[in-house]
């Protein structure tokens, strides 16, 4: 046993123990014959740093991994980082720009050298930070989505899916980011409400018989209009269908067509159709028989005006930036008398989530995955229970998205990433192969050039559960650890990543990538607001770790994680769990001072004393709660069970109950029970538990490798009933003393008339303990006939505490009555405010929440004061 310092300093402990665990290979001990258990870390971006969402996600994963390791399983937590195509290219380009170097000037190969150099120097920041959190990953096999082996897996996937007809090239509209000059997915588009305008335009009929009115939020796109659509049932336009209008500015003749997309109830009921620049219009154009290759394009990759295929865009507009072109087009429309009116309107506008610029629907050739076909087994797996989704409320979202999934655009116009293994001949013929040599063989040896594009980052990360295990090679790791046991993920990447892993897992591996999908909520600030730099409410997890310790932050996140509900993170909660760690530390010091060290038994020791039989049963009960919480993935229940047992049952009661009575039996039981606390608490608070495990005495192994508790004991109903009764009686006496302002030094007499024999026996057995903890001078087995006594009820038996001469009874009654009336007045005032619909509906949510909390507090105060008055009779 090594004596613990008086002060608990988490910083020094955490740094020392993590280095020890990692350097000794304790995160992945050799257990080749053990039951495999596997989880993969959602690979953080190589550009990233630890934010509070990472802290939550990885804390939950670490809790499950440490628990599985303690169950004796071959627990593998796969760790690694994602190359993060756009994000990384953006960082490196910004660095080069600061040196006056442009990507286009140095070329692809030189630019990629710069990226790899940056990755070597700066790309490991987040993995170092994950160590501060206590993440017990298999660092010896850390992966990166641009590793040679992983790149081979990505290339193999593309070639294989192409062979199966599940990857193809097509010309379609994409979300185009003019800043990065690449396609991005729907999931990378952030729609924001913007103040904009609605322009009403007049398009004259070719025959001069009149005009038709349309409206648009993007008037510049009229340069590429190809039709005007009306609803087939709209009788107002029946005689115009089939006629042509002549567009202002360009003079292009376009037909009036019918399509159900046109809503007769909106505006004029007629809509302009620009299939090359609007997703709805693209579908209308296809239904009208316009092939994608015939759709007009009026923008280049940077969002500047270019000439359309028919050459009708005026020379003066060519080269204008899209928003500058908008102003000029409006001026031209007005000068031609084609601008009917303009109205202000709030417009839902798409922005790139990384670039921050307005996204353009743009017609371009890209590579697509047949996501609809791949989605079918992923839908069925959740429906038939092959994949368990926790919480189940997310199933509906899973079905809705996958059942309506669109072709997945997987090509990106970047340099950093997995280059698409497609090769083109001079005649445009395409050859898909793992290498250029294989492609040349297909092409009969003729010269080829490789596609310049790279794959969407999510395409490669969709292979993470099996490519990290060596696939497509059939390695032993792959055979043992696929499918994974569980995936823990934020719900915000359900479609980005989770669903796509399921799709690729079924297609390439023939089974689901994991048995359980656990989706947690977002971490918000203490007022429930989403964290953002602009609001100034971002919480830095490393700052909290430095201040309170990693254990305190981990326990806070676990305690507040309630199956998918968002977490309101209040620093006071973290501080509170730091106090919990200090409580545990002080309990260990107290045990050491009383000769209690490490237990020599995994099974519960034999015990005769009721207090010891009781604490053994409480351990058994707590373990059952923990086991159930792990099975149900209830992290909040795990934290609640071990917290209340450690702080309330063990520290506040057991230690107090046995104080001054540390015989050999009690020392053995106390040592065993404290060991069980350390083992059960370790997955949530690994650092302090490991430190205390070592300090309590010599051990054959570190706590990280200890076995999950197996007490080989049961709850003793008689001991439990007796100690629950004793705790209740002491609690009642202490509450009465506090409520009635009895001086702490005053010793009281306890009376009870005609108690049942079992209570008499308990009072006899527990006389010393009750006298010490409740500060009693005597216990009388008779009724108290006088006045001015506090009345108690514990375990169905009535007790009296005479207070005459101990306190001023009249003054105390007056004080309690006055306090009760004041609390009731405030309670009723708050109730009236909360009953006012205007206040509840119009006040800020935090004001309403505070009023409710204040009402509950005052109601509790009033009830307590009245109860205290009743005690005095």
C-alpha positions in Angstrom: 0.0 0.0 0.0 1.3 3.5 -0.9 0.0 6.4 1.1 -2.1 8.8 -1.0 -1.3 12.5 -1.1 -3.9 14.7 0.7 -4.7 16.6 -2.4 -6.2 15.0 -5.6 -4.4 16.3 -8.7 -5.9 14.7 -11.9 -3.5 16.3 -14.3 -0.4 14.5 -13.2 -2.2 11.2 -12.7 -3.8 11.2 -16.2 -0.6 11.9 -18.1 1.4 9.3 -16.2 -1.2 6.5 -16.5 -2.0 7.0 -20.2 1.7 6.8 -21.1 2.0 3.6 -19.1 -1.1 2.0 -20.7 0.0 2.8 -24.2 3.7 2.0 -23.8 2.9 -1.4 -22.3 0.4 -2.4 -25.0 -2.5 -2.7 -22.5 -5.1 -1.3 -24.9 -4.9 -4.5 -27.0 -3.5 -7.4 -24.9 -2.9 -10.7 -26.7 -6.2 -12.6 -26.5 -6.3 -14.7 -29.6 -8.6 -17.3 -28.2 -11.0 -14.9 -26.5 -14.4 -13.8 -27.8 -13.8 -10.9 -30.3 -15.4 -7.6 -29.7 -15.0 -4.7 -32.2 -15.8 -1.0 -32.5 -14.4 1.5 -35.0 -13.9 5.1 -34.3 -15.6 7.5 -36.7 -12.3 8.7 -38.2 -11.9 12.4 -37.4 -10.7 14.7 -40.1 -6.9 14.9 -40.2 -7.3 18.7 -40.1 -9.4 18.6 -36.9 -9.0 19.3 -33.3 -10.9 17.9 -30.4 -14.3 19.5 -30.0 -17.0 18.6 -27.5 -18.8 16.4 -30.0 -15.7 14.3 -30.4 -15.3 14.2 -26.6 -18.9 12.7 -26.2 -18.5 10.3 -29.1 -15.2 8.9 -28.0 -16.1 8.8 -24.3 -19.0 6.5 -25.1 -16.9 4.3 -27.3 -14.2 4.1 -24.6 -16.7 3.1 -21.9 -17.9 0.2 -24.0 -14.3 -0.8 -25.0 -13.0 -0.8 -21.5 -16.0 -2.8 -20.3 -15.5 -5.4 -23.0 -11.8 -5.6 -22.2 -12.7 -6.2 -18.6 -15.1 -9.0 -19.6 -12.0 -10.8 -20.9 -12.9 -10.2 -24.6 -10.5 -9.5 -27.4 -11.5 -5.9 -27.5 -10.4 -4.0 -30.6 -11.1 -0.3 -31.0 -10.0 0.7 -34.5 -8.6 4.2 -34.6 -7.5 6.4 -37.5 -8.1 9.6 -39.3 -9.8 10.6 -42.5 -8.0 12.5 -45.3 -10.9 15.0 -45.5 -10.6 16.0 -49.1 -12.0 19.5 -49.3 -11.1 20.5 -45.7 -7.4 19.4 -46.1 -7.0 20.9 -49.6 -8.5 24.2 -48.2 -6.0 24.3 -45.3 -3.0 23.6 -47.5 -4.0 26.0 -50.2 -4.4 28.7 -47.5 -0.9 28.0 -46.2 0.5 28.2 -49.7 -1.4 31.4 -50.4 0.2 33.0 -47.4 3.6 32.3 -49.0 2.4 33.7 -52.3 2.1 30.3 -54.0 -0.9 29.2 -56.0 -1.9 25.6 -56.4 -2.4 26.0 -60.2 1.2 27.4 -60.5 3.0 24.4 -59.0 0.9 21.6 -60.4 -0.7 18.5 -59.0 2.3 16.4 -57.9 4.0 19.3 -56.2 0.8 20.3 -54.4 0.3 16.7 -53.1 3.8 16.7 -51.8 2.9 19.8 -49.8 -0.2 18.1 -48.5 1.8 15.0 -47.3 4.3 17.3 -45.7 1.6 19.2 -43.8 0.0 15.9 -42.7 3.3 14.7 -41.3 3.8 18.0 -39.3 0.3 19.0 -38.3 -2.1 16.1 -39.0 -1.8 14.3 -35.7 -3.2 17.0 -33.4 -6.5 15.4 -32.8 -5.1 12.0 -32.1 -2.8 13.5 -29.4 -5.9 15.2 -27.9 -7.9 12.0 -27.9 -5.2 10.5 -25.7 -5.8 13.3 -23.2 -9.4 12.2 -23.0 -8.3 8.6 -22.2 -9.3 6.9 -25.4 -7.9 3.3 -25.2 -7.7 2.7 -28.9 -5.4 0.2 -30.7 -2.8 2.9 -31.5 -0.3 0.3 -32.7 -2.5 -0.2 -35.7 -3.6 3.3 -36.4 -5.1 3.8 -39.9 -5.3 6.7 -42.4 -7.7 6.7 -45.3 -4.8 7.5 -47.7 -2.6 4.6 -46.4 -1.3 2.4 -49.3 -3.4 -0.6 -48.1 -6.5 1.6 -47.7 -6.0 3.2 -51.1 -5.8 -0.3 -52.6 -9.1 -1.1 -51.0 -10.8 2.0 -52.3 -9.5 1.4 -55.9 -10.7 -2.2 -55.7 -14.1 -1.1 -54.6 -14.5 1.4 -57.5 -13.4 -1.2 -60.1 -15.6 -3.9 -58.6 -18.7 -1.8 -58.4 -18.1 -0.6 -61.9 -17.9 -4.3 -63.1 -21.3 -4.9 -61.3 -22.9 -2.0 -63.1 -23.3 -0.1 -59.8 -20.9 2.8 -60.7 -21.5 4.7 -64.0 -20.7 8.1 -65.6 -23.6 10.4 -66.3 -24.4 14.1 -67.1 -26.6 15.4 -64.4 -27.1 18.5 -62.3 -24.9 18.6 -59.2 -24.5 21.0 -56.3 -21.6 23.0 -57.6 -19.3 25.0 -55.3 -17.8 27.9 -57.3 -15.2 28.6 -54.7 -13.7 25.1 -54.6 -14.8 24.4 -58.2 -16.1 20.9 -57.3 -19.3 19.0 -56.9 -20.5 18.5 -53.3 -23.3 16.3 -51.9 -26.7 17.4 -50.7 -25.5 16.7 -47.2 -22.8 19.3 -47.5 -25.2 22.0 -48.5 -26.4 24.3 -45.7 -29.7 26.1 -46.5 -30.0 29.5 -44.9 -32.9 32.0 -45.0 -31.7 35.1 -46.9 -33.4 38.4 -47.7 -33.9 38.4 -51.4 -36.3 39.4 -54.2 -38.9 37.9 -56.5 -38.8 39.2 -60.0 -42.0 38.9 -62.2 -41.1 38.8 -65.9 -43.2 39.0 -69.1 -42.3 36.6 -72.0 -44.0 37.7 -75.3 -45.6 35.1 -77.5 -43.8 34.6 -80.8 -47.0 35.4 -82.8 -47.5 38.7 -81.1 -50.8 37.8 -79.6 -49.9 38.5 -76.1 -47.4 37.4 -73.4 -47.1 35.0 -70.4 -45.9 36.0 -67.0 -43.4 34.0 -64.9 -41.5 34.7 -61.7 -38.0 33.9 -60.4 -35.6 34.5 -57.6 -32.6 34.1 -60.0 -33.4 36.3 -63.1 -29.9 35.7 -64.6 -30.9 32.0 -65.3 -33.4 33.2 -68.0 -30.4 33.3 -70.3 -30.6 29.5 -70.4 -34.4 29.1 -70.3 -35.6 26.3 -72.6 -39.4 26.2 -71.9 -42.3 27.7 -70.0 -44.5 25.1 -68.2 -48.1 25.3 -67.1 -50.2 22.6 -65.4 -52.0 20.3 -67.8 -55.4 21.1 -66.0 -54.9 24.8 -66.0 -57.6 26.0 -68.4 -56.2 29.5 -68.5 -53.4 28.4 -70.6 -54.9 25.5 -72.6 -55.0 27.5 -75.8 -51.3 28.5 -75.4 -49.8 25.1 -75.0 -47.6 24.3 -78.0 -47.0 27.9 -78.8 -43.7 29.5 -78.5 -42.4 32.6 -76.6 -39.5 34.7 -77.6 -37.2 35.3 -74.6 -36.1 38.9 -73.8 -32.4 39.6 -74.2 -31.5 36.4 -76.0 -34.4 36.2 -78.5 -34.5 32.5 -78.1 -37.7 30.7 -79.1 -38.9 28.3 -76.4 -42.1 26.2 -76.2 -45.0 26.4 -73.7 -45.3 22.9 -72.3 -47.5 21.1 -69.7 -46.1 19.6 -66.5 -47.6 18.9 -63.1 -44.6 20.8 -61.6 -46.4 24.0 -62.4 -48.8 24.9 -59.6 -51.9 26.8 -60.7 -52.2 28.3 -57.2 -48.7 29.8 -57.1 -48.1 33.2 -58.8 -49.3 33.2 -62.4 -49.4 29.4 -62.6 -46.7 29.5 -65.3 -43.0 28.7 -64.5 -39.8 29.3 -66.5 -37.9 26.1 -67.1 -34.0 26.2 -67.0 -33.1 22.5 -66.9 -29.3 23.2 -66.8 -29.5 25.3 -63.7 -32.4 24.0 -61.4 -33.0 20.6 -60.0 -36.8 20.6 -60.5 -36.4 22.1 -63.9 -33.9 19.3 -64.8 -36.6 16.7 -64.2 -39.2 18.7 -66.1 -36.8 19.0 -69.0 -36.2 15.2 -69.0 -40.0 14.6 -69.0 -40.3 17.0 -71.9 -37.8 14.9 -73.9 -34.8 17.2 -73.5 -31.6 15.1 -73.2 -29.1 16.2 -70.5 -26.5 16.8 -73.2 -28.8 19.2 -75.0 -29.6 21.3 -71.9 -28.2 24.8 -72.0 -25.4 25.9 -69.7 -24.7 29.6 -69.0 -22.1 29.4 -66.2 -18.5 28.2 -66.0 -16.9 26.5 -63.0 -16.3 29.8 -61.2 -19.9 31.0 -61.6 -19.2 33.4 -64.4 -21.4 33.8 -67.5 -20.4 31.8 -70.6 -21.9 31.5 -74.0 -24.7 28.9 -74.4 -24.6 26.3 -77.1 -26.9 28.3 -79.4 -24.7 31.4 -79.1 -27.6 33.7 -78.1 -26.2 35.3 -74.9 -25.1 38.9 -75.7 -21.4 39.5 -75.8 -21.7 42.2 -73.1 -22.8 39.7 -70.5 -20.0 37.1 -71.1 -17.5 36.8 -68.3 -19.6 38.6 -65.7 -19.7 37.2 -62.2 -23.1 35.6 -61.6 -24.4 38.2 -59.1 -23.0 41.1 -61.2 -24.8 39.4 -64.2 -28.0 39.4 -62.2 -28.0 43.1 -61.8 -27.2 43.6 -65.5 -29.9 41.2 -66.7 -32.5 42.9 -64.5 -31.5 46.3 -66.1 -31.8 44.8 -69.6 -35.2 43.3 -68.8 -36.4 46.6 -67.5 -35.2 48.4 -70.6 -37.1 46.0 -72.8 -40.3 46.4 -70.8 -40.1 42.7 -69.7 -39.9 43.4 -65.9 -43.4 43.5 -64.5 -42.6 44.0 -60.8 -40.2 43.2 -58.0 -41.1 42.1 -54.5 -39.0 41.5 -51.4 -39.0 38.0 -50.1 -37.1 35.7 -47.8 -35.4 33.1 -49.9 -34.1 29.6 -48.8 -30.6 29.8 -50.2 -28.1 26.9 -50.5 -24.5 27.5 -49.2 -21.5 25.3 -49.2 -20.9 24.3 -45.6 -17.2 24.7 -45.9 -16.7 27.4 -48.6 -19.6 29.6 -47.4 -20.5 30.6 -50.9 -23.9 30.2 -52.7 -24.1 26.8 -54.4 -25.1 26.6 -58.0 -27.0 23.7 -59.6 -24.6 22.9 -62.5 -24.8 20.5 -65.4 -21.7 18.4 -65.6 -20.3 14.9 -66.2 -19.7 13.0 -63.0 -19.4 9.5 -61.6 -22.4 8.1 -59.8 -23.2 5.1 -57.6 -26.5 3.3 -57.9 -27.4 4.1 -54.4 -31.0 2.8 -54.7 -29.9 -0.7 -55.4 -27.3 -0.6 -52.6 -29.9 0.7 -50.2 -32.3 -2.2 -50.4 -30.4 -4.6 -48.0 -29.6 -1.8 -45.6 -33.4 -1.0 -45.4 -34.2 -4.7 -44.9 -31.6 -5.2 -42.2 -33.1 -2.5 -39.9 -36.6 -3.7 -40.6 -35.8 -7.4 -39.7 -33.6 -6.5 -36.7 -30.3 -7.6 -38.3 -29.1 -4.1 -37.4 -30.4 -2.9 -34.0 -30.9 0.9 -34.0 -30.7 2.7 -30.6 -32.8 4.7 -30.0 -35.4 3.1 -32.2 -37.0 6.5 -33.1 -34.2 6.9 -35.7 -35.5 3.9 -37.7 -38.2 6.1 -39.4 -35.5 8.5 -40.6 -33.3 5.7 -41.8 -36.2 4.2 -43.9 -37.3 7.6 -45.2 -33.9 8.6 -46.5 -32.9 5.3 -48.0 -36.3 4.6 -49.6 -36.0 8.0 -51.4 -32.3 8.0 -52.1 -31.0 9.5 -55.3 -27.9 8.5 -57.3 -24.8 9.2 -55.3 -22.3 11.6 -57.0 -18.9 10.3 -55.9 -16.5 12.4 -58.1 -14.9 15.6 -56.8 -12.9 18.1 -58.7 -10.0 18.2 -56.2 -6.4 17.0 -56.2 -6.2 15.7 -52.7 -8.0 12.3 -52.3 -8.3 8.9 -54.0 -7.9 9.5 -57.7 -10.6 7.8 -59.8 -9.2 4.7 -61.5 -10.8 5.6 -64.9 -8.7 6.1 -68.0 -9.7 7.8 -71.2 -8.6 7.2 -74.8 -8.4 10.1 -77.3 -11.8 9.0 -78.7 -13.4 9.4 -75.3 -13.7 5.7 -74.6 -13.4 4.9 -70.8 -11.5 2.1 -69.2 -11.8 1.4 -65.5 -9.0 -0.6 -63.9 -6.9 -0.7 -60.8 -3.8 0.4 -62.6 -2.9 2.3 -65.8 -1.2 -0.9 -67.1 -4.3 -2.9 -66.7 -6.3 -0.2 -68.4 -3.9 -0.2 -71.3 -4.3 -3.9 -71.7 -8.1 -3.3 -72.0 -7.4 -0.5 -74.5 -5.1 -2.6 -76.7 -2.1 -0.6 -75.7 -3.2 2.8 -76.9 -2.3 6.0 -75.0 -4.6 6.8 -72.1 -5.0 9.7 -69.6 -6.3 9.2 -66.1 -9.4 11.0 -64.8 -8.3 14.1 -62.9 -11.1 13.8 -60.3 -10.9 12.2 -56.9 -13.5 10.3 -55.0 -15.9 11.8 -52.4 -14.3 11.4 -49.0 -17.4 9.5 -47.8 -16.9 6.9 -50.5 -13.7 5.9 -49.0 -14.8 6.2 -45.3 -17.8 3.9 -46.1 -15.3 1.0 -46.2 -13.9 1.8 -42.7 -15.4 -1.2 -40.8 -13.6 -3.7 -43.1 -10.9 -1.9 -45.1 -9.2 -1.1 -41.7 -9.1 -4.9 -41.1 -7.1 -5.7 -44.2 -9.9 -6.1 -46.8 -9.9 -7.0 -49.7 -7.4 -9.5 -48.4 -9.0 -12.2 -46.2 -6.9 -11.5 -43.1 -7.3 -13.2 -39.7 -8.3 -9.8 -38.3 -11.1 -9.4 -40.9 -12.4 -12.9 -40.2 -12.4 -12.3 -36.4 -13.6 -8.7 -36.2 -16.1 -8.3 -39.0 -18.9 -7.5 -38.5 -18.2 -5.0 -35.8 -20.3 -5.2 -32.6 -21.4 -1.6 -32.4 -21.1 1.7 -34.1 -21.4 4.9 -32.0 -22.2 7.9 -34.1 -23.8 11.3 -33.9 -27.2 11.4 -35.7 -25.9 14.2 -37.8 -23.7 11.8 -39.9 -26.5 9.1 -40.2 -26.6 9.7 -44.0 -23.1 10.9 -44.7 -21.5 7.9 -43.2 -23.6 5.3 -41.3 -26.0 4.5 -44.1 -23.2 4.3 -46.7 -21.2 1.9 -44.5 -24.3 -0.3 -44.3 -24.7 -0.1 -48.1 -21.1 -1.0 -48.9 -20.9 -3.6 -46.1 -23.8 -5.6 -47.6 -22.6 -5.2 -51.2 -18.9 -6.0 -50.6 -18.9 -8.2 -47.5 -22.3 -9.8 -47.7 -23.4 -8.8 -44.3 -24.0 -5.7 -42.1 -20.9 -3.8 -40.9 -22.1 -3.8 -37.3 -24.8 -5.4 -35.1 -25.9 -2.3 -33.3 -26.0 1.4 -34.4 -26.1 3.8 -31.5 -27.0 7.4 -32.3 -26.3 10.1 -29.8 -27.5 13.7 -29.7 -25.7 17.0 -30.0 -23.9 18.7 -27.1 -25.4 22.2 -26.6 -24.7 25.0 -24.2 -26.3 25.2 -20.8 -29.2 27.1 -22.3 -29.8 24.5 -24.9 -28.5 26.5 -27.8 -26.3 24.9 -30.5 -22.7 25.9 -30.1 -21.1 28.2 -32.6 -18.1 30.5 -32.7 -20.3 33.4 -33.7 -22.4 33.0 -30.5 -19.3 32.7 -28.4 -20.7 29.7 -26.6 -18.3 27.0 -27.9 -17.0 24.7 -25.1 -13.4 23.6 -25.3 -13.2 20.1 -23.9 -9.4 20.4 -23.4 -10.0 23.5 -21.3 -12.4 21.5 -19.1 -10.0 18.6 -18.9 -7.2 21.0 -17.8 -9.4 22.5 -15.2 -11.3 19.5 -13.8 -9.7 16.4 -15.2 -10.6 14.0 -18.0 -12.5 11.7 -15.6 -14.9 14.5 -14.5 -15.6 15.5 -18.1 -16.1 11.9 -19.2 -18.5 11.2 -16.3 -20.5 14.3 -17.1 -21.0 13.4 -20.7 -22.0 9.8 -19.8 -24.4 10.9 -17.1 -26.1 13.3 -19.5 -26.2 11.0 -22.5 -29.8 9.7 -22.6 -30.2 7.8 -25.8 -30.2 10.4 -28.5 -31.4 13.4 -26.5 -29.3 16.5 -26.9 -27.0 17.3 -24.0 -27.1 20.7 -22.2 -23.6 21.0 -21.0 -23.2 23.1 -17.8 -19.7 23.5 -16.4 -21.1 23.2 -12.9 -21.9 19.6 -13.7 -18.3 18.9 -14.6 -17.2 20.6 -11.4 -19.7 18.5 -9.5 -18.2 15.3 -10.9 -14.7 16.5 -10.1 -16.0 16.7 -6.5 -17.2 13.1 -6.9 -13.7 12.1 -7.8 -12.4 14.0 -4.8 -14.9 12.1 -2.6 -13.6 8.8 -3.9 -10.0 9.9 -3.3 -10.8 10.9 0.3 -12.7 7.6 0.9 -9.5 5.7 -0.2 -7.4 7.8 2.2 -9.8 7.1 5.0 -9.7 3.3 4.3 -5.9 3.4 4.2 -5.8 5.2 7.6 -7.9 2.4 9.0 -5.7 -0.4 7.7 -7.8 -1.3 4.7 -5.9 -2.1 1.5 -6.3 -4.2 -1.6 -8.7 -7.1 -1.5 -7.3 -10.6 -1.8 -10.6 -11.9 -3.1 -12.6 -11.6 -6.3 -15.6 -13.3 -4.7 -17.3 -11.5 -1.8 -15.8 -12.4 1.7 -17.8 -14.3 4.3 -19.5 -11.8 6.6 -21.5 -12.1 9.8 -22.2 -8.5 10.7 -25.5 -7.1 9.1 -23.7 -4.0 7.9 -21.2 -6.0 6.0 -23.8 -8.5 4.6 -25.7 -5.4 3.6 -22.9 -3.7 1.7 -22.1 -6.9 -0.2 -25.8 -7.1 -1.3 -25.6 -3.4 -2.4 -22.6 -4.2 -4.6 -24.6 -7.1 -6.1 -27.6 -4.8 -6.7 -25.4 -2.1 -8.3 -23.7 -4.6 -10.5 -27.0 -5.8 -11.8 -28.1 -2.3 -12.6 -24.8 -1.7 -14.4 -25.0 -4.9 -16.4 -28.6 -4.0 -17.5 -27.5 -0.5 -18.5 -24.6 -1.9 -20.6 -27.0 -4.3 -22.3 -29.5 -1.5 -23.0 -26.7 1.1 -23.9 -28.1 3.4 -21.2 -25.0 5.5 -20.4 -27.0 7.8 -18.1 -28.1 4.7 -16.1 -24.6 3.4 -15.8 -23.4 6.7 -14.4 -26.4 7.0 -12.1 -26.0 3.5 -10.6 -22.3 3.8 -9.8 -22.5 7.4 -8.6 -25.3 6.8 -6.1 -23.7 3.6 -4.8 -20.2 5.2 -4.5 -21.2 8.5 -3.0 -24.4 7.7 -1.2 -24.3 4.1 -0.2 -20.6 3.5 0.3 -19.0 6.9 1.2 -21.9 8.5 3.0 -23.3 5.4 4.8 -21.1 2.4 4.9 -18.0 4.3 5.8 -20.0 6.2 8.5 -21.6 3.0 9.8 -18.4 1.1 10.3 -16.3 4.1 11.5 -14.4 3.1 14.7 -15.4 -0.6 14.2 -12.7 -1.9 11.7 -12.4 -5.5 12.8 -10.8 -8.1 10.5 -14.2 -9.0 8.9 -15.0 -5.3 8.2 -11.5 -4.6 6.8 -11.9 -7.5 4.3 -15.4 -6.5 3.3 -14.5 -2.8 3.0 -11.4 -3.7 0.9 -13.5 -5.9 -1.4 -16.4 -3.4 -1.8 -14.0 -0.6 -2.6 -12.3 -2.8 -5.2 -15.6 -3.5 -6.7 -16.3 0.3 -6.9 -12.9 0.8 -8.7 -13.7 -2.0 -11.2 -17.3 -0.9 -11.9 -16.3 2.8 -12.2 -13.2 2.2 -14.3 -14.9 2.4 -17.8 -16.3 5.8 -17.0 -13.4 7.2 -14.9 -10.3 5.3 -15.9 -7.6 7.5 -14.5 -8.5 8.0 -10.8 -9.6 4.3 -10.5 -6.3 3.0 -11.9 -4.4 5.3 -9.5 -6.4 4.1 -6.5 -6.2 0.5 -7.6 -2.4 0.7 -7.5 -2.2 2.8 -4.3 -4.4 0.4 -2.2 -1.8 -2.4 -2.4 0.2 -4.9 -4.6 -1.7 -6.2 -7.6 -0.9 -9.0 -10.1 -2.3 -6.7 -12.9 -3.3 -3.1 -13.7 -7.0 -2.2 -13.3 -7.4 -1.8 -17.0 -7.0 -5.6 -17.3 -9.0 -6.5 -14.2 -12.0 -8.8 -14.7 -15.5 -7.3 -14.5 -17.1 -8.1 -11.1 -18.3 -11.6 -10.4 -19.2 -11.4 -6.6 -20.5 -15.0 -6.2 -22.8 -13.5 -3.6 -26.5 -12.5 -3.3 -28.5 -9.9 -1.5 -29.3 -10.8 2.1 -32.9 -9.6 2.6 -32.7 -9.5 6.4 -29.4 -7.5 6.4 -30.8 -5.2 3.7 -34.0 -4.6 5.6 -32.2 -3.9 8.9 -29.7 -1.4 7.4 -32.3 0.3 5.3 -34.3 0.8 8.5 -31.3 2.1 10.4 -30.4 4.5 7.6 -34.0 5.7 7.4 -34.2 6.4 11.1 -30.8 8.2 11.2 -31.9 10.3 8.2 -35.2 11.2 9.8 -33.5 12.3 13.0 -30.9 14.3 11.1 -33.6 16.0 9.0 -35.6 17.0 12.1 -32.5 18.4 13.8 -31.6 20.5 10.7 -35.2 21.7 10.1 -35.7 22.7 13.8 -32.3 24.3 14.3 -31.1 21.9 16.9 -27.5 22.8 17.8 -25.1 20.2 16.4 -23.5 19.6 19.8 -26.9 18.8 21.5 -27.5 15.2 22.3 -31.2 14.1 22.3 -33.3 11.3 23.8 -35.3 9.1 21.4 -38.6 7.7 22.6 -40.7 4.9 21.0 -43.7 3.3 22.6 -44.5 -0.4 22.3 -42.3 -1.0 19.2 -42.6 -4.5 17.6 -40.0 -7.1 18.7 -38.0 -6.9 15.5 -37.6 -3.2 16.0 -36.5 -3.8 19.7 -33.9 -6.3 18.5 -32.6 -3.8 15.8 -32.5 -1.0 18.3 -30.4 -3.2 20.6 -28.0 -4.4 17.8 -27.6 -1.0 16.3 -27.6 1.1 19.6 -24.0 2.2 19.3 -24.2 3.1 15.7 -27.6 5.0 16.1 -26.3 6.9 19.1 -23.1 8.0 17.3 -24.6 9.0 13.9 -27.8 10.6 15.2 -26.1 12.1 18.3 -28.5 10.5 20.8 -28.0 10.4 24.6 -30.4 7.5 25.1 -33.0 5.3 23.3 -36.2 4.8 25.4 -38.6 1.9 24.7 -41.6 4.0 26.0 -43.9 6.7 24.8 -43.1 10.3 25.4 -46.2 12.0 27.1 -44.9 15.5 27.2 -45.2 18.4 24.7 -42.7 20.0 22.4 -41.3 16.9 20.8 -40.5 16.3 17.1 -42.5 13.4 15.8 -40.9 10.9 13.4 -42.0 7.9 11.4 -39.5 5.3 10.2 -40.2 1.8 9.0 -43.8 2.1 10.2 -42.8 2.9 13.8 -43.4 6.3 15.5 -40.6 8.0 17.4 -40.4 11.3 19.4 -37.5 13.6 20.0 -38.2 15.9 23.1 -36.9 19.4 22.4 -37.9 21.3 25.6 -34.9 23.1 26.8 -32.9 22.3 23.7 -34.4 25.0 21.5 -36.9 27.9 22.1 -40.0 26.1 20.9 -42.2 29.2 20.6 -39.6 31.2 18.7 -38.9 28.2 16.4 -42.7 27.7 15.7 -43.0 31.4 14.9 -39.9 31.3 12.6 -41.2 28.2 10.7 -44.7 29.6 10.3 -43.3 32.9 8.9 -40.9 31.1 6.5 -43.8 28.8 5.4 -46.0 31.8 4.6 -43.3 33.6 2.7 -42.5 30.5 0.6 -46.2 29.9 -0.1 -46.7 33.5 -1.2 -43.8 33.3 -3.7 -45.0 29.8 -4.8 -48.5 31.1 -5.5 -47.2 34.2 -7.3 -45.0 32.1 -9.6 -48.0 29.7 -10.2 -50.1 32.6 -11.3 -47.4 33.8 -13.7 -47.0 30.3 -15.2 -50.8 30.1 -15.5 -50.7 33.2 -17.7 -50.7 32.0 -21.3 -49.2 35.3 -22.5 -46.2 34.8 -20.3 -45.7 31.2 -21.3 -46.0 31.8 -25.0 -44.2 35.2 -25.3 -41.4 35.1 -22.8 -38.0 33.7 -23.6 -37.9 29.9 -23.1 -35.1 30.3 -20.5 -37.3 32.8 -18.5 -40.2 30.3 -18.5 -37.9 27.5 -17.5 -36.4 29.5 -14.6 -40.0 30.4 -13.4 -40.9 26.7 -13.4 -37.7 25.9 -11.5 -38.3 28.7 -9.0 -41.9 27.5 -8.5 -40.8 24.0 -7.7 -38.1 25.3 -5.3 -40.6 27.5 -3.4 -43.2 24.7 -3.3 -40.6 22.4 -1.8 -39.6 25.0 0.8 -43.2 25.5 1.8 -43.8 21.8 2.2 -40.7 21.4 4.3 -41.5 24.2 6.6 -45.1 23.0 7.2 -43.7 19.5 7.8 -41.3 20.9 10.4 -44.2 22.7 12.2 -46.1 19.4 12.3 -43.2 17.7 13.9 -43.4 20.1 16.8 -47.1 19.4 17.2 
